[in-house]
Amino acid sequence: MAIQTKDQKHDKYEPRPEALDHVLITGSLLLPYILIPLTIWRAVSNQHLNYRKGFTYKLISFQLLFSFVSYLIYGFFFNSIFAYIVGVFLINFVLLVVVAGFQLNRNERYSNMVEQYKQVIFIHKINHIEEIAEQMRQKPISVEKDLEYLMDKGHFPRGAIVDGELIFKRNDEVENFLDKQGQFTSIMDSVSPQRSIRTTNTLVDMQANPPQPKTVECSGCGSKVILNKMDTKECDYCGIVLH
């Protein structure tokens, strides 16, 4: 069995790049350093997405690298720019070290946060978003986005958030997930025996009253899309995933 290093363990929750992320990285070859403020602005506007915080620093690292490569290319054509190569290299190096440190710190914090989610949901069997947010000391919107992301990427059993309540889809998926969490399955029932983990048994009633579509505004470009409550879709204009 392969052994995960500490960094690999923390990086496993990192999201895949979206279309706009690729644009920001490759665009740094044409517009060195100019697009970095746009990445920072996007991170601020999506600060409720805990799972993207470490990835944002990784994105900035790539932008710094691509910008420096672009600077070298321009330098061959403009000697006045190339003369400052040492200074630009030193500034880039220092910034990369700092940004890499922030990335590792954020990824570690999110990995620890996921472990706390597991304890709150599967040991203490708390399934209301407001209660989970209180235990995690996070905003409800951040908790909701975290859990949707973890379920969508297979880190948690499949499920949905319905009327502020976390409900998993299948009993067997929950049981298989718990079997892999040997460190706390032995204490689950002793901690909260009066509670239960909600699964699809309660979703049967929902099928008779399906959730109404909702209008979602893209945080990147402001366009509006109509989605069903549990659906996700990439924005047609900027590629941000809409929930």
Stockholm file with secondary structure:
# STOCKHOLM 1.0

chainA/1-243         MAIQTKDQKHDKYEPRPEALDHVLITGSLLLPYILIPLTIWRAVSNQHLNYRKGFTYKLISFQLLFSFVSYLIYGFFFNSIFAYIVGVFLINFVLLVVVAGFQLNRNERYSNMVEQYKQVIFIHKINHIEEIAEQMRQKPISVEKDLEYLMDKGHFPRGAIVDGELIFKRNDEVENFLDKQGQFTSIMDSVSPQRSIRTTNTLVDMQANPPQPKTVECSGCGSKVILNKMDTKECDYCGIVLH
#=GR chainA/1-243 SS CCCCCHHHHHHTTCCCCCHHHHHHHHHHHHSTTTSHHHHHHHHHHTTTCGGGHHHHHHHHHHHHHHHHHHHHHHHHHCHHHHTTHHHHHHHHHHHHHHHHHHHHHHHHHHHHHHHHHHIIIIISCCCBHHHHHHHHTSCHHHHHHHHHHHHHTTSSCSEEEETTEEEESCHHHHHHHHHTCTTTGGGHHHHCTTCCCCCGGGTHHHHHSCCCCEEEECTTTCCEEEECTTCCEECTTTCCEEC
#=GC SS_cons         CCCCCHHHHHHTTCCCCCHHHHHHHHHHHHSTTTSHHHHHHHHHHTTTCGGGHHHHHHHHHHHHHHHHHHHHHHHHHCHHHHTTHHHHHHHHHHHHHHHHHHHHHHHHHHHHHHHHHHIIIIISCCCBHHHHHHHHTSCHHHHHHHHHHHHHTTSSCSEEEETTEEEESCHHHHHHHHHTCTTTGGGHHHHCTTCCCCCGGGTHHHHHSCCCCEEEECTTTCCEEEECTTCCEECTTTCCEEC
//
